[in-house]
Amino acid sequence: MDIATTPKLELIQVADVVARDKGIDREEVLIAMEQATQKAGRSKYGPDHDIRATIDRRTGDISLKRCTTVVDGVEDESAEITLDQAKKIDPELKIGSVIEEPLPPIDFGRIAAQTAKQVIVQKVREFERKRQFEEYNSRAGEIINGVVKRVEYGNVTVEIPRAEAVVRRDRLLPRETFRQGDRIRAYIENVREEQRGPQIFLSRTHPEFMRKLFRQEVPEVYDGIIEIKAVARDPGSRAKIAVQSYDASIDPVGACVGMRGSRVQAVVGELHGEKIDIIPFSEDPATFVVNALAPAEVSKVVLDEDQGRIEVVVPNEQLSLAIGRRGQNVRLAFMLTGWDIDILTDQEESDRRREEFRQRSEAFVNALDVDEVIANLLVTEGFSSVEEIAFTEVKNLTEIEGFEADIAKELHNRAFNFVEAERRRHDERRRELGVTDQLVELNAFTPTMLVVLGENGIKTLDDVGDLASDELREILPNAGFDEKAANQIIMAARAHWFYEDNDIDTPA
């Protein structure tokens, strides 16, 4: 397009057509034309000159002018002028003023016209890419329909409104294939701005794709009456979704299933037969995990909130159903609930409880020098360690059937003496290993833990401060530290790094 030979009003019409065809703002097209004219002007009058072009938005008139800036010290004579020289032109001028000198319309040669055209095409392409990125970046997380343009090495290029997108092979459902011209529905997973233009990545395996499909198929979900609290997928095979209703009169599971399964089947059909378990959400973690393990029946649940683990006991004949084929059922339940799930049969749980009972009883026999009957009674009453006996009140021991006051007092004394002896032994061993008193004053570790730390080469505050939380938990697996507690201990050990007087802010 030769700007110089284009009639003025036609120039505005060209801008309108380009803007409409490319889906970008008319003003951006006109700015691109102005920049093209400026570049052609610099080619004629010299690249060092500050040439500026303006296109009248109403008439299409092109005005070209050379601008000179008034400065204190001239560095570029072609674009700058001193204040003394400027005042000879206009006494009112001051530092920073711009002198505009009108230039005659330029006669575009073949090369200049081609250059101008390239600038316009480049700028329009930049504006178009910017518009595409902004449009689809704001739509990330939505479902979009498109047409397959080509398939290369399993990756599907999809034509969508005013842009192209890609579904990578690992974001397609297993065994599904597409051909050129097929219609496809997918989830906008990510939009990246790159040099070659915005890259739009779609997915049919993302958990949110299923959530959005149910939002389209179930009016109650769209209206917010029912919320899909969590989604877990094994794409193309099986999925679980947890739903909650905010209207007591509406059953969330039934609403998502639909009349004769019509709603859920619409989603299943889109996902090529992926089986979907719809379960009711519960704020109670144990109930939620039990629901998530459906269709398996659960007979007992033991929750460990500190470790984020839950132990589930199922009847012997339900074990394979609870675990699922290749562990699929329990894996999806973990993804859905966020809890690590250990599954035991009734028999395994019974055997483990008996072994724990035997080990604790044996520990009491050896530590307190009592017979097996007394040791069994202590375990039956819930005592799991000698420390618990040492630091409980004597009256609590006298409440055990068969324990008179003198027996209870003797047991308490033996337990206390044993704990003290163990503490002294561990303290001596800790000193032998070179573990500093500062670690003791941190009040975060038991004497046994300090010995274990020393045996692993952790002897000073700096040694603890250099650890990551997972390293500390790995060294002390039985300490019961979660990630937050481990981080707090490490930060307390590092506290002296930030104070010149080395004062240590130790936890209580």
Number of C-alpha atoms within 10 A of each C-alpha: 14 15 19 16 11 13 12 17 14 13 24 21 14 16 20 17 14 16 19 12 10 16 14 20 17 20 13 17 24 25 18 23 26 23 20 25 31 21 20 26 27 16 15 14 14 13 13 12 18 19 26 20 20 18 19 13 14 9 12 18 15 18 16 22 19 21 19 23 23 23 19 14 10 14 11 12 12 16 19 22 21 18 21 14 11 22 13 10 11 10 11 9 16 17 13 13 15 18 19 15 11 13 15 8 12 13 14 19 13 10 10 19 20 16 19 26 19 14 20 22 17 14 19 23 15 17 19 22 22 15 18 24 21 14 13 19 19 11 16 17 16 16 20 15 14 18 20 22 19 17 18 9 7 14 16 25 22 28 19 15 12 13 15 18 21 21 23 18 16 12 20 23 19 13 7 9 12 17 12 13 13 13 14 17 17 24 26 25 22 15 21 13 15 10 9 8 15 22 21 23 21 29 23 25 21 21 19 21 23 27 18 20 22 21 19 15 18 18 14 20 22 14 10 13 15 23 19 22 15 18 22 23 24 18 20 19 15 17 22 25 24 23 22 22 20 13 12 9 7 14 15 25 19 14 19 24 19 15 10 9 12 13 19 23 19 16 21 18 11 14 21 15 14 19 20 19 18 22 19 18 24 16 8 8 16 19 13 19 26 19 21 27 26 18 14 20 17 20 12 16 16 12 15 11 11 11 13 12 16 19 19 23 24 24 16 12 12 16 18 14 18 26 19 17 10 9 12 18 23 23 18 23 28 18 16 22 21 14 21 18 19 14 19 19 19 18 13 14 17 13 12 13 12 11 12 14 17 15 14 18 26 16 16 24 17 12 16 20 13 15 13 15 10 17 22 18 16 20 18 13 12 9 18 18 16 21 15 15 23 19 12 13 13 19 12 10 21 16 13 14 9 12 15 13 14 11 14 21 17 13 22 23 16 19 23 20 15 17 19 14 12 14 15 13 13 19 19 14 19 24 15 11 19 16 22 16 13 14 21 17 13 17 12 19 16 14 18 17 17 25 24 18 23 19 16 11 14 24 22 18 23 16 15 22 21 15 16 14 20 15 13 22 19 12 15 17 11 9 15 12 19 15 15 10 15 21 19 15 22 22 17 20 26 19 18 17 16 10 10 7 8 10 11 18 13 17 12 7
